[in-house]
Amino acid sequence: MKLICPICREELGPGDGGLICGNRHSFDRARQGYVNLLTVQQKHSLAPGDTREQVLSRRAFLEAGFYGPIADALIRAAREWAAEGEILDVGCGEGYYAARLARALSLPLTGVDISKEAVRCAAGKYKDAQWLCATAAHIPVADGSAGLITSLFALTVPEEFHRILKKDGLFLQVLAAPDHLLGLKSVIYDRLVFKEKDTIPRLPGFALVESRPIRFSFTVEGEQVQNLFSMTPHVFRVGKAGAERLANTTKLTDEASCVLNVYRRVEETAESILRG
């Protein structure tokens, strides 16, 4: 996949131990194999994105197969809609979903995440893909480079995705439904509050071709209870009492409830995409 410099937008090519553009902006390749293309100006904190603890918790949980049905649904949809070209996974995390998708389709993969810990973890395990630390708002990928973009439980930036996708390219999006993980929520919160959530959003520059629910039950025990909690955004919201209740929970049966949306890129003007 063609990469562009996050500073000047010129094409990046191989350099001494990393990548370099025509204006001599250079970026080192880390020992694990990823490249950090997140500039200081694009950071909103010292270490944005998931922490190392969250990344390791997610890997332990996902590698145990609890969310296997989500990976299977992603692969099935990509095959049914004849996905082709290079894959770009935005918000790739530690690489679980994207690596399985790329392997199943035999397509090249580039993964992007704002968390350096996440891409470090992904690059350390999945050596046959390209991993980048970058922000979804300014993805360092050239126009029309990807045939398929995926985003699972992550930020969607329609104008950037439209720019990067080739003509008629596909975008597969997975969003959590309002009733996702009610079992966990009932433990960590004193009362459940249901909020309206748009799980099939209109995306300028894209046509929705299919939306399908993903729903399944699973049971976690021991450390996997904490791993499930640590990989969710609830880890930043829970109070002391809820954290204590979770610490005393040794077994939890819950239900995953998600929506898989399949979009196809359509031709729209840049002004209409930005206007939404």
C-alpha positions in Angstrom: 0.0 0.0 0.0 1.3 3.4 -1.0 2.2 5.5 2.1 2.4 9.3 2.3 4.4 11.5 4.6 2.3 12.8 7.5 4.1 16.1 7.4 4.2 17.1 3.7 1.9 14.5 2.1 4.7 13.4 -0.4 5.0 9.7 -1.1 7.1 7.7 1.3 9.7 5.2 0.2 12.3 2.9 1.8 15.0 4.7 3.7 17.9 3.8 6.0 16.1 1.6 8.6 12.6 3.1 7.9 10.7 5.4 5.5 11.7 8.7 3.9 9.9 11.2 1.6 11.2 13.5 -1.1 11.5 16.3 1.3 13.8 14.2 3.6 11.3 13.6 6.4 12.3 10.3 7.8 10.6 7.8 10.1 12.4 4.9 11.7 11.1 1.3 11.7 10.8 -0.1 15.2 12.4 -3.3 16.2 9.0 -5.1 16.1 8.5 -3.9 12.5 6.0 -1.1 12.7 6.5 2.6 11.7 5.4 5.5 13.8 3.8 8.1 11.5 1.9 9.9 14.2 3.3 13.5 14.5 3.4 15.5 17.6 0.9 17.9 16.2 -1.6 15.1 15.7 -1.4 13.9 19.4 -3.9 15.1 22.0 -2.0 13.4 24.8 1.5 12.0 25.5 0.4 8.4 24.8 -2.9 8.4 22.9 -5.1 5.3 22.4 -5.1 2.1 24.4 -2.6 1.4 27.1 -0.4 -1.7 27.2 -2.6 -3.2 29.8 -5.7 -2.8 27.6 -3.9 -4.2 24.6 -2.7 -7.3 26.4 -6.1 -7.9 28.0 -7.7 -7.7 24.5 -5.2 -10.1 23.0 -5.7 -12.6 25.8 -9.5 -12.4 25.4 -9.6 -12.5 21.6 -7.1 -15.2 21.2 -9.2 -17.4 23.5 -11.9 -17.2 20.7 -14.7 -15.5 22.6 -15.3 -13.1 19.8 -14.6 -15.6 17.0 -18.2 -15.1 15.6 -17.4 -11.5 14.8 -14.2 -12.4 12.9 -16.2 -15.1 11.0 -19.0 -12.6 10.1 -16.4 -10.2 8.8 -14.8 -12.8 6.6 -18.1 -14.0 5.3 -19.3 -10.5 4.4 -16.0 -9.7 2.6 -16.3 -12.9 0.6 -20.0 -12.5 -0.3 -19.4 -8.9 -1.5 -16.2 -10.0 -3.4 -13.8 -7.8 -1.6 -10.5 -7.3 -3.6 -7.4 -5.2 -3.5 -5.4 -4.3 -0.4 -7.0 -4.2 3.0 -6.7 -1.2 5.4 -7.8 -1.8 8.9 -8.3 1.5 10.8 -8.2 1.2 14.6 -6.5 -2.2 14.1 -5.7 -2.7 17.8 -3.5 -5.8 18.3 -4.4 -7.1 14.9 -6.7 -10.0 15.7 -9.6 -9.3 13.2 -7.5 -7.9 10.4 -4.9 -10.7 10.4 -7.6 -13.3 10.1 -9.4 -11.5 7.4 -6.3 -11.0 5.3 -5.3 -14.6 5.7 -8.7 -15.8 4.7 -8.9 -13.6 1.6 -5.1 -13.9 0.8 -5.0 -10.1 0.4 -2.2 -7.6 1.6 -2.9 -5.9 4.9 -2.0 -2.5 6.4 -3.2 -1.8 9.9 -3.4 1.6 11.5 -3.9 2.6 15.1 -3.3 5.7 17.2 -2.0 3.5 20.1 1.7 2.7 19.8 1.3 -0.2 22.2 -1.4 -1.7 19.9 0.7 -1.6 16.7 3.7 -2.8 18.6 1.8 -5.8 19.7 0.3 -6.4 16.2 3.7 -6.1 14.5 5.3 -8.4 17.0 2.9 -11.3 16.1 1.7 -10.7 12.6 4.8 -10.4 10.5 3.2 -10.6 7.1 1.4 -7.2 7.3 2.3 -3.5 7.4 1.6 -1.8 10.8 1.5 2.0 11.3 1.0 4.2 14.3 -1.2 7.0 13.0 -4.5 8.8 13.5 -7.7 8.0 11.7 -8.3 11.7 11.0 -5.1 11.9 8.9 -4.3 8.4 7.6 -0.8 8.4 5.9 -2.0 6.4 2.9 -2.2 7.6 -0.7 -5.5 8.3 -2.5 -7.2 5.2 -4.0 -4.8 2.7 -2.4 -7.2 0.3 -0.7 -9.8 -2.0 -2.0 -11.3 -2.8 1.4 -11.3 -0.7 4.6 -12.4 -2.2 7.9 -13.2 -0.6 11.2 -14.3 -2.6 14.2 -15.4 -0.8 17.4 -13.4 2.2 16.2 -13.6 5.7 14.8 -15.1 6.2 11.4 -13.9 9.1 9.3 -16.0 9.0 6.0 -14.0 11.7 4.1 -10.7 9.9 4.8 -12.0 6.5 4.0 -13.5 7.8 0.8 -10.2 9.3 -0.2 -8.2 6.2 0.4 -10.7 3.7 -1.2 -10.5 2.9 -4.9 -13.6 3.3 -7.0 -16.4 0.9 -5.8 -14.2 -0.2 -2.9 -15.9 -1.7 0.2 -16.0 -0.5 3.8 -16.9 -3.0 6.5 -17.9 -1.4 9.8 -18.7 -3.2 13.1 -20.5 -1.2 15.8 -21.7 -2.2 19.2 -25.4 -2.3 19.6 -27.1 -0.6 22.7 -27.6 -4.0 24.3 -24.0 -5.1 23.9 -22.5 -6.7 27.1 -25.4 -6.1 29.4 -24.1 -8.8 31.7 -20.9 -6.8 32.3 -22.7 -3.5 32.6 -25.1 -4.9 35.2 -22.2 -5.8 37.4 -20.2 -2.6 37.1 -23.0 -0.1 37.1 -25.6 0.5 39.8 -28.3 0.9 37.2 -28.5 0.4 33.5 -29.2 3.5 31.3 -30.3 2.8 27.8 -29.3 5.5 25.2 -30.3 5.9 21.6 -27.5 4.8 19.3 -27.3 5.0 15.5 -25.9 1.6 14.5 -26.5 2.1 10.8 -25.2 5.6 10.2 -25.5 7.4 6.9 -22.0 8.0 5.6 -21.4 10.7 2.9 -19.6 9.2 0.0 -20.9 5.7 0.7 -23.9 3.6 -0.1 -25.1 1.1 2.4 -25.5 -2.3 0.7 -26.2 -4.5 3.7 -26.6 -4.4 7.5 -26.6 -7.6 9.5 -26.8 -8.2 13.3 -24.2 -10.3 15.1 -25.4 -11.7 18.4 -24.0 -14.6 20.5 -23.6 -15.6 24.1 -20.3 -16.5 25.8 -19.0 -17.3 29.3 -15.8 -16.1 30.8 -14.1 -17.2 34.1 -11.2 -16.1 36.2 -8.8 -13.6 34.6 -10.9 -13.5 31.4 -13.6 -11.6 33.4 -11.1 -8.8 34.0 -9.7 -9.0 30.5 -13.2 -8.4 29.1 -13.7 -5.4 31.3 -10.2 -4.0 30.6 -10.6 -4.0 26.8 -13.9 -1.9 26.9 -14.3 1.8 27.3 -16.1 1.1 30.6 -12.7 0.8 32.3 -12.5 4.6 32.2 -16.1 5.2 33.5 -16.6 2.7 36.3 -16.8 3.8 39.9 -15.1 2.2 43.0 -18.2 0.1 43.9 -18.5 -1.3 40.4 -14.9 -2.1 40.2 -15.1 -4.0 43.5 -18.1 -6.0 42.4 -16.3 -7.0 39.2 -13.2 -8.0 41.2 -15.4 -10.4 43.1 -17.0 -11.9 40.0 -15.3 -15.2 39.1 -17.7 -16.2 36.3 -19.8 -14.2 33.9 -22.2 -15.2 31.1 -22.8 -12.3 28.7 -24.1 -11.6 25.2 -22.3 -9.8 22.4 -24.6 -7.6 20.3 -23.1 -5.9 17.3 -24.1 -4.6 13.8 -22.0 -5.3 10.7 -22.6 -2.7 8.0 -21.3 -3.1 4.5 -20.8 0.1 2.5 -19.6 0.7 -1.1 -17.8 3.8 -2.1 -19.7 6.0 -4.4 -18.7 9.1 -6.4 -19.5 12.3 -4.6 -17.9 15.7 -4.6 -15.4 16.6 -1.9 -17.8 19.4 -0.8 -20.7 17.0 -0.3 -18.6 14.5 1.6 -17.4 17.2 4.0 -20.9 18.7 4.3 -22.4 15.3 5.1 
